[in-house]
Amino acid sequence: MADSAVPDRDAMRSLAAALGDRANAMAAEGLVADVPALWEDAIARLPDEVSRARITLAYAWYQALHGEVEHGIRLAAGLRECSVAPVLGQIRVLVRGRARDEPEAVERAWRAMTGSGLPDWADLTDEAIELTAEWVVAESWTQSKELFDSRVEQMGSRAIDMALEEIELGAPRLSSLTAIHRAVLVIGGAAGYRALSDPQEAARAAAEAIAAGDWEALRACGAIERRAHGRAFLGGAHGVAADLMTGGDLEIGPAMAERIADLAAEAEPWERRRAVEDLAAIGDGPVAPLLALVIGIP
């Protein structure tokens, strides 16, 4: 059964369209000064934060495209910490688009709301996002590597990472693929694609990361093991170890211990041996409880 607490996106689209039409009619009647009240009253009547965010976004677009660029950008900036990914994505599209035509006005409005200049993502080009999206949805890892080597890598890791974030905001269904591609960036193109080619290669990359004390690379290897190779136990062990070694507040409580045991029961013997070897190689300290747990799994 659908959750009735989740706002109907189609209903919000219809409301936004109706408000836009009414605002246009008011402007044609010379009532431009009353347009903000139309939107603001409608937003105030909405019962939940998500609905208000969606209609505020539509209001921001309306103002920005109807001669009130600074007001529209201020509205968009006010949504910059919104929890709704598509809203965040559309804020960025709006800011980037208007910044190309009216950079000073956009910069001024954003700074007025945030106290700082435009974020780095404001300079990201449509071409960079489109190329990164093409890379993410390549039909095979071979095709993906060819595209990375020939075009994507030249963008630089910072631009690629920002473009991946844009794709995640606009298409959350691709989050698993974007996570894999971000892991490739962390490990390094050549090593990352070797890890993608075979689960044993991914495990070797994880061992190399442990030897180097590179916990971000270990976390990336775990992501590839889980998401690309379906090795939930070994990838999970590497991911948890990386989290423990980077000083987070992660604790291995009863629920996590039970989950690890369940995954271990489904894992191949080599994965369990590798997990013990890798955790032992990290040594005592934060991972000691995890190592004891894995060793103790029958």
C-alpha positions, 0 to 999 in steps of 0.5 A, spaced: 500 500 500 502 506 498 504 511 504 499 516 504 504 521 508 508 521 501 506 527 497 503 526 490 509 529 485 504 529 480 499 533 484 505 538 486 506 538 478 499 540 477 499 545 483 505 548 480 503 549 473 496 552 476 500 557 480 504 559 474 498 560 469 495 564 474 501 568 476 502 569 468 494 571 468 495 576 474 502 579 470 498 580 464 492 584 468 498 589 471 498 585 478 505 583 478 506 586 485 501 581 487 504 575 484 509 573 490 503 573 495 500 568 490 505 563 491 507 564 498 500 563 500 499 557 496 506 554 499 504 556 507 498 552 506 501 545 504 501 540 509 508 538 509 516 540 508 517 536 501 511 539 498 513 546 500 520 544 498 517 542 491 512 548 490 518 553 493 522 550 487 517 552 482 516 559 485 524 560 484 524 557 477 518 562 475 521 568 478 528 567 475 525 566 468 520 572 469 525 577 470 526 576 478 533 573 477 535 575 484 529 573 488 529 566 484 536 565 486 535 567 493 529 562 493 533 556 490 539 558 495 534 557 501 533 550 499 540 548 499 539 543 505 533 540 502 532 533 503 529 531 497 534 529 492 531 532 485 529 538 488 537 539 490 538 537 483 533 542 480 536 548 484 543 546 481 540 546 474 537 553 475 543 556 478 548 554 473 543 556 467 542 563 470 549 564 472 551 563 465 546 569 463 547 573 469 553 571 473 553 578 477 546 577 479 546 570 481 553 571 485 550 577 489 543 573 490 547 567 492 552 570 497 546 574 500 543 568 502 549 564 504 554 569 506 559 565 501 560 565 493 557 560 489 559 553 490 564 549 485 558 545 482 556 552 479 561 552 474 560 545 472 558 544 464 552 541 461 557 537 457 561 534 463 555 532 466 552 528 459 559 525 458 559 522 465 552 520 465 554 516 458 560 513 462 556 511 468 551 507 463 556 504 458 554 497 456 560 494 459 566 495 463 570 494 457 566 500 454 566 504 460 574 503 461 575 506 453 570 512 455 574 513 461 581 513 458 579 517 452 575 522 454 572 522 462 579 522 465 581 528 462 576 532 466 579 531 472 577 527 478 574 533 482 569 535 476 568 527 475 566 527 482 561 533 482 558 530 475 557 524 479 553 527 484 549 531 479 547 524 476 545 521 483 541 527 485 537 527 478 537 520 477 537 516 484 536 509 481 543 510 478 546 511 485 549 504 485 552 505 478 555 512 481 558 509 487 562 504 483 564 509 478 566 513 484 570 507 487 574 507 481 576 514 481 578 513 488 582 506 487 585 509 480 583 508 473 587 502 471 587 499 478 580 500 479 578 497 472 582 491 474 578 490 481 572 491 476 574 485 472 574 480 477 572 479 485 579 476 486 582 482 483 578 487 487 580 483 493 587 484 491 586 491 491 583 491 498 589 487 500 594 493 497 590 498 500 590 495 507 598 494 506 598 502 504 594 504 510 589 507 505 582 506 508 578 510 503 581 506 497 579 500 502 572 503 502 572 503 495 574 496 494 569 494 499 564 498 494 566 494 488 566 488 491 559 489 494 556 492 488 559 490 482 561 483 484 555 481 489 560 479 495 556 482 500 560 479 506 567 480 504 565 487 501 562 489 507 567 487 512 572 491 508 567 497 508 566 496 516 574 496 517 575 502 513 569 505 517 572 503 524 579 505 521 577 512 520 575 514 527 567 514 526 562 512 531 561 505 528 559 500 533 559 492 532 552 491 536 548 485 536 544 487 530 550 488 525 554 482 528 547 477 526 548 481 519 555 479 518 554 472 520 548 471 516 552 474 510 558 469 512 554 463 511 552 465 504 559 467 502 564 462 499 570 459 503 575 464 500 572 470 502 571 468 509 579 466 509 581 473 505 576 477 510 580 474 516 587 475 513 585 482 511 583 484 518 589 480 521 593 484 517 590 491 519 592 488 526 589 490 533 585 496 535 579 499 532 578 492 528 579 487 533 572 486 535 570 485 528 576 480 527 574 476 533 567 476 530 569 473 523 574 468 526 568 466 531 563 465 525 562 457 525 
